[in-house]
Amino acid sequence: MLKFSLELAVKCPVAELAPYLRELDGSGFYRVWVPDAPNSQWELWSAATLAVVSTSQTRVGVGVTSPFQRSPAVIAHAAATLDHLSRGRIDLSLGRGIRPFLEHIGVPGADVGVEEGIEILRRLLRGERVTCKGEVFHFEDVQLPFGSLQERLPVLIAAMSERWMKVASSVADGIHTYSVNERLLQTAREWARRAQRPDFAIVTTVAYIEPKEARERWLDSIGSSQGLLSLMGVEPGRGSWEELEESLTLSGEDDLRRKAERLERLGVDELMIAYRRPEDLPVLGEWVNRLAF
């Protein structure tokens, strides 16, 4: 059965997050995702902690975050802490990160570091003592004082190309992608099948962004990803505006129902809805609660 989740609005001031999170808890959403965005109004783990203490039922997804912005040891310690505080409601989504931002902070961000980072995370969260000498990360006799509460804290990989779907199938617990494009999701389904794990999840994201000018800016940004366009079967510079809007955004309640039915048919596990304005949260909650799956 398709689950619905929300990505916390990065434009919401931190002092106003708690009331929205309390309203979200128990409102029909399976999970709230706290993104790691350079332009957000709050720091990732501070907001994730607020999400945990402001909810009691909803799972809390942390990410997409990057092992280059925070050491895998820092991520593991923070995730284990919140997993205990939330009584086992924490999930992670990792990716390389936004390349221009990594360049601005002087971090190369080699792709192999994501796989190395996940392996280090896994071992630290299991309570193991870690020594490794990888291409990116060098750890010597590192161990956390405690592991995660969950026996296996779920870690997804953000996949905006087939290469990352392949990586996810071998080292992660799921694929976190974008779009309701059927071709893209069939590719994700194939890599999920190859993972040969019944709990391997496919999470995809669409955005409800108003006004129109903000939606156009967002589409310009995400629609420039060549890997994502290739997965969708769209040649760079050849895709129509209408095609991108249909694949990547929501226009209203009827559109949500239609796209949710498609995702259910394609075997997607979770639809994450990104939104921009905090005041849109109650509206989205009403739409989701009226859907019957």
N, C-alpha and C positions, 0 to 999 in steps of 0.2 A: 504494500500500500504506500502511495506517495506521501511523504511527509513535507511539511512546509516550515521554512525557517526564515529569519530576517537577518540582514546585515545591518548592524547598528549605524545610524546616520552620522557620518563624520562631521557634519556641519552643526551638530547639536552641542552646545556648550557643556562642559563637564558638570557644572553645577545643576544642570537640568536633566541629566541622564537618569537619575534614580527614579523619578516618577514615571518616566516612560518604560523603564525596565519592570517596575512593579505592575504597570498596566499590561505589559506583554506576558508576564508570568501566568500560566494557566489559561491563556486566551486562545488556544488552538495551535500555537506555534511550537514545534518540537524543539527548536534550538534557536538561540541568538548568537550570531557570529560577530566577534569584535575584530574589525580589520586593523591592520598595521599600516596606516597610510601617512605619508609625510605631511599631508595637508589637513589631518584631523585636528579636532579641538582638544585632544587628550592623548596621553601616552598609553600604549597598548596594554601593559600589564596592570596599570592603575585602573583603567576602564574595565578590564576583565575582572579584577577584584570587586569592583563596584557591581558588575553584573552578577557575580556569584552571591554577594550578600544581599542583593535586591530581589533575588528570585529563590524559589525553593523547588520548583518542578521542572523548569525549562533547562535543557542542556546548554552549556556555554562553549561555543567554539572559539578558539583563539587563532586568528590568522585571516588572511594569509600573512605569515611572518617569514623571516629569513634568517638562516644561521650565520649570515655575514653581518647583519646589523647587531645581533646579540649572540654571544658564544653559545654553542649547544649546551654547555654546562649551565649557563644562566637560564636558558629556556627550560632545560630539564628541571632545575631547582624551582623555578617559578611555577611550572606546570604541576609538579608534584605537590607543591604547597597548596595550590588552588584545588587540586583534585581531592585532597584531604578536607579542605575547607568546605567544598561543595558536596562532599560525600559521594564522590565518583561521577561528577557531571561534566568533566572537562574533555574536550577534543582539541586536536591541533591540525592546522593546515599549513604546510611549509612550501616554499618556492624559492627560486633564486633571488627574487626581489626586483625592483624597478631599476633597470640598468643605468639610466641617467643619474638617478639618485645615488646609487652605489659609486658611480664615478665621481660625483661631487663630494662624497665623504672619503674618497681615496681607497675604496675597497674593490679589488679586481672582480670578485664574484664568479669564480670558475664554476661551471655547472657541476663538476664532480663533487664539489663541496656540499651540495644538497644531499647526495647519497651518503657521503661520509657523515654529515651532520645527523641524519636520521639514524644511522647505525649507532653513533655515540649516544644520542638521545635514548634509544631503546635500552641500551645497556645500563645507562645511568638510572633510568626510571625503574629498571628491574633491581636496582640496588647493587649492581656489579661495580667492581673497581676497574677503571678503564685506563689502559695504556695503548696508544695507537700512533702510528706514524704514517699518515696519509699524504696525499698530494697537497691538501689544503690544511688539514687540522693535525696538530701534534699534541697529544695528551700524554702525561706521565703520571701514573698512579693517582688518578682522580676518582673520587667516590662521593656520592651525596650521603648526608646523614640519614636519609630515608628515601624509599622509592615511592611510586605512585600508589594510590589506594586501589585503582583498577589494576587487575592482573596484566592487562595489555591496554594502555591508554591509546585510543585511536589516533593515528597520524595519517592525514591525507596529503597528497601532493597537488599543488596547483598546476593544471595542465592546459596550456594554451597552444600546444602543438602535440603531434602524435608521439614525438620523442619522449615527452614528459609522461604521457599515458603509459608508454612502455616501461619507463622507470618506475612509475607508481605500481604497476602490476607486479614488480619484483620486490620492492622494498617497503611499500606503504599499505595502508588499510583501505585506500579508496582514492578515487579521482575527483578533484574539485575543478570543474570547468565552467565555461560560460556559453550561453546560447541554448535555444530549443531547436536548433537546426538538426534535422533528422539524420543527415549524413554524419555529422560530428558525433551525435549520440550513439549511432550504430558502431562507430569506431571505438568509442569509449566502452560500449558493451562487449565488444570483442576482446579488448584488453582486460576487462574485468573477468571475462570467462577464462582467459589464459592465467589469471592470478590463481585460479583453482582454490579459492577460499569462499565459502558461502556467505560470509559477512562482509566481503569486499563491497564498498559502497560507491555509487555514482551520485555526486552532488553537482547540480548545475545552477547557474545564477542568471536571472534576468533583472532588469532595473525598471522601477517605476519612478521616473524623474520628471518633475514639472518645475517651472514652466518649459515651454517648447525650446527656448534658447539654451537652457541648461541641458536638456536632453540632447540637443544637437552637438553641444560641446563634448558631452560624454561619449556619444557615438563616434565623433571624430577621433577621440583618443583611443578607445578600445577597438574601433574598426581599423586602426592602422597596424594591428598585429598580423604580420604575414602568416605566422603559424596558425592562428585562429582562422583566418580567412581560408587557408589551405584545407583545414579540417572541414570547413563548411562548403568546400568546393567552389569558392569564389576567387577569381583572379584579382590581385591587387589593382585597384583603380577601375575595375570593371563592374563591381557590385553596385546595385542600385541602392539609393537611400531607403527605399521601401523594404528591400530585402534585409538590410541590416536592422532596421527598426522592428521588423517582424521577428527576427531571430533573437534580438538582444534586449527588447524592452516590453513592458506591459502598457496597454492603453486604457484598461479599465477592467471591471469585474467580469464581463462576458469574455474578454480576451484571456483573463486568467483562467477561467473555467476551460476554455478551448485548449489552451496550452497545457494545462494540468492533465487533461484527458490524453493528450498526445504523449506526455512524459510517462504517464501510467502505462500506456500501451507499449512504450519503448523500454520499459523496465528500469527507469530512473528511480532512485531511492529517495531523493530529496530535492526540492526546489527552494533555493535561497532567493529571497526578494531583497534587492538593494533599493534603498530609497534615500532621498536627499533631505527632505524637509521633515522635521520631527512631527509636525502636525498631521503628516500622512499616515502615521502608525495606526491610529484608531480606525481609519478607513480601510487599511489593508487587513486589519484584524477582523472587521466585519465581513469582508469578501471571503477570507479564508474560512470563517465559521459557517458561511452559507454553502460552502462546497461539501458535497457528500461523496466520500470515497469509501 
